[in-house]
Amino acid sequence: MTTHNEAQIERLIAGLNDRKIEVMDELFHDDATMDWPQSRERVRGAKNRRAIYGSFPQLPTITPRRMMSAGDLVVLEASLDYGGPTYETVFIFEFRDGRIEKETAYWSEAFEAPEWRAQWVESF
């Protein structure tokens, strides 16, 4: 059974995949933050979020792999396809009163596994 918060993340994915970034205003608090630890950046507030997403050279297509939630926390594993590079991504969403208060995103380009591990792993 999908929780309310999971349904909000599904709406976010659908909106971004349809290039309707205005859906973010419905799902995020105006004072929400977005943290990108790998580049050490924090996007604070709706005005900055709108400016960044409105300036993206190309929004990715998001393909969810797995979503889990407990209480006010939703974790999403997904692939982001920018029409060239594809990034494996983990999003951590923190909710307050049914809307996103904080998003933390980690991403990495996929890479070929080293041959020396092949005997102990399986590909997926």
N, C-alpha and C positions, 0 to 999 in steps of 0.2 A: 504494500500500500504506500503510495506516494504521500509524503508529508507536505504541509503548506509550504515550508521553506524549500523543499526539493522542487515543488511546482513553480516557485518563483525563479529558481535557477533554470528550469526548463524553458520558462518564458524568456529569460535573458538570452539563452542560447538561440532560441528561435528568432528573437528580434535581431540579434547581431548577425545571424546567418542570412536574414532578409535585408540586412543593411539598414535597419530601422533603429538607429542609436537612441532615438528619443525614448525607447522603452526603458532605458537605464534610469531616466528621471522618475519613472513609476516604481522602480524596484530598489533604488538606492536612496538612503537618507541624503538630504542636501549637504550635511556635514560629513558624509562618509569618506573614508580614506581607502586608497588602493596602494598597497606596498609591493614593490618589485625588488626583492632583496638582491638579486644578482647584479642589478645596475645601481643599487642603493638609492632608488628613487621612491618618493611618496607623492601621490596625487591627492591633494586635499581639497574636498568640496566639489559641488556640482559644476561650478563655473570652469574650473580647471579640467574636470573630467570631460565635459562637453567639448572644450577646446582641443584636447588631445585626441579624442575619438573622432572629432570632426576634421582633424588634420592628418589622420592616418593615411599614408600613401596607399595602402590597401588593407582593408579589414580581412582577417582570416575567416575561413570556414571552420567551424568548430564541430568536431565529431566526438561526442562523449563516449567514454569507455566504461566508466564506473562512477557511481555516485553513492555516497553514504552520508547519513546524518544522525545527529543526536542533539536534542534540545535546540539551541540557537546556533548550531554549527553544521555546515554542509561542506563536504570535501568532494571535489570533482576531479577525476582523471580524464584527460581529453587530448586529442590531437588538434593542433592548429595548423591549417594549410593556408599559406600565403600565396599560393599559385606558383610555388617554387620550393623554397625551404618549408619543411614540415617540422613542427616542434611538438615534442611530448611534454605535456603540461600538467601540473597539479595546482588547482585553485583551492584555497581555503576561504570560505565565506562565513562571516560572523554576522548574525542577525540581531536586531533590536526591534521589538514591536512589529514583527512581520516583514521588515525591510532590511536590506543589506546595510550594515554599519561599517564593515571592513572587509576588503578583499586582499588576500595575499596570493601572489602568483609566482610559481617557479617553472621555468621552461628550459628545455635543452633540445638541440637538434639530435635526431636519431643518428646512430653510428653503428658500423659493423662491429659485431662482437669479435674479440680476438680468438684466433684458432686454438690457442692453448687451453681454453676452457671448455671446448666443444664436448669432451667426453663426460662432463658433469652437468650440462645444462640442456634444456630443450628450447627451441625457438618458438615464438608465438607471434 
